Amino acid sequence: MDDGRPFQDVDEYKQLVLAHPEQLARCVTEKLITYFTGAQIQFADREVVEAIIESAAGDDYGLRTLLHEVIQSRVFTSK
């Protein structure tokens, strides 16, 4: 890993990634916004990304919840 944590195989890597689900959800959210809008995340968009992550936390960061939140966000509707 970039922080120096070693792993032996893909299963150990998966466990390391899943240890921080909010980081994985943040990455997925940013990728969805980039894909849907065709534009990179801007500094001003970080607030929206964080709000989406907070909202999705109650549903264990499910993909369906992330999709709904991204589509309903001002970033999606205004770009």
C-alpha positions as CSV (number, residue, x, y, z in Angstrom):
1,M,0.0,0.0,0.0
2,D,1.1,3.6,-0.4
3,D,1.4,3.9,3.4
4,G,3.8,0.9,3.6
5,R,1.3,-1.8,4.8
6,P,2.2,-5.1,3.1
7,F,-0.2,-7.6,1.7
8,Q,0.4,-11.0,0.2
9,D,-2.5,-11.6,-2.2
10,V,-5.7,-10.0,-3.5
11,D,-7.7,-11.2,-0.5
12,E,-5.4,-9.4,1.9
13,Y,-5.5,-6.3,-0.3
14,K,-9.3,-6.4,-0.3
15,Q,-9.3,-6.5,3.5
16,L,-7.0,-3.5,3.8
17,V,-9.2,-1.5,1.4
18,L,-12.4,-2.5,3.2
19,A,-11.0,-1.4,6.5
20,H,-11.8,2.2,5.5
21,P,-15.2,2.1,3.7
22,E,-15.6,5.9,3.7
23,Q,-12.4,6.3,1.7
24,L,-13.6,3.7,-0.9
25,A,-17.0,5.5,-1.1
26,R,-15.3,8.8,-1.5
27,C,-13.2,7.5,-4.4
28,V,-16.3,5.9,-6.1
29,T,-18.3,9.1,-5.6
30,E,-15.5,11.2,-7.2
31,K,-15.2,8.8,-10.1
32,L,-19.0,8.8,-10.6
33,I,-19.1,12.6,-10.7
34,T,-16.2,12.7,-13.1
35,Y,-17.9,10.1,-15.4
36,F,-21.4,11.6,-15.3
37,T,-20.4,15.2,-15.7
38,G,-17.3,14.8,-18.0
39,A,-15.4,17.2,-15.7
40,Q,-12.8,16.7,-13.0
41,I,-13.7,17.4,-9.4
42,Q,-13.0,21.0,-8.5
43,F,-12.1,22.3,-5.1
44,A,-15.6,23.7,-4.7
45,D,-17.1,20.3,-5.3
46,R,-15.4,18.7,-2.2
47,E,-18.2,20.0,0.0
48,V,-20.8,18.1,-2.1
49,V,-18.7,15.0,-2.1
50,E,-18.4,15.0,1.7
51,A,-22.2,15.6,2.0
52,I,-22.8,12.6,-0.3
53,I,-20.5,10.4,1.8
54,E,-22.2,11.5,5.0
55,S,-25.6,10.8,3.5
56,A,-24.6,7.3,2.2
57,A,-23.0,6.3,5.6
58,G,-26.4,5.2,6.9
59,D,-26.8,2.7,4.1
60,D,-23.2,1.3,4.5
61,Y,-22.1,3.3,1.5
62,G,-24.1,1.2,-0.9
63,L,-23.6,1.8,-4.6
64,R,-27.3,2.5,-5.2
65,T,-27.3,5.2,-2.5
66,L,-24.1,6.8,-3.9
67,L,-25.7,6.8,-7.4
68,H,-28.9,8.5,-6.1
69,E,-27.0,11.0,-4.1
70,V,-24.7,11.9,-7.0
71,I,-27.5,12.3,-9.4
72,Q,-29.4,14.5,-7.0
73,S,-26.4,16.7,-6.2
74,R,-25.9,20.3,-7.4
75,V,-22.7,19.2,-9.1
76,F,-24.6,16.8,-11.3
77,T,-27.5,19.1,-12.0
78,S,-25.4,22.2,-12.7
79,K,-22.6,21.0,-14.9
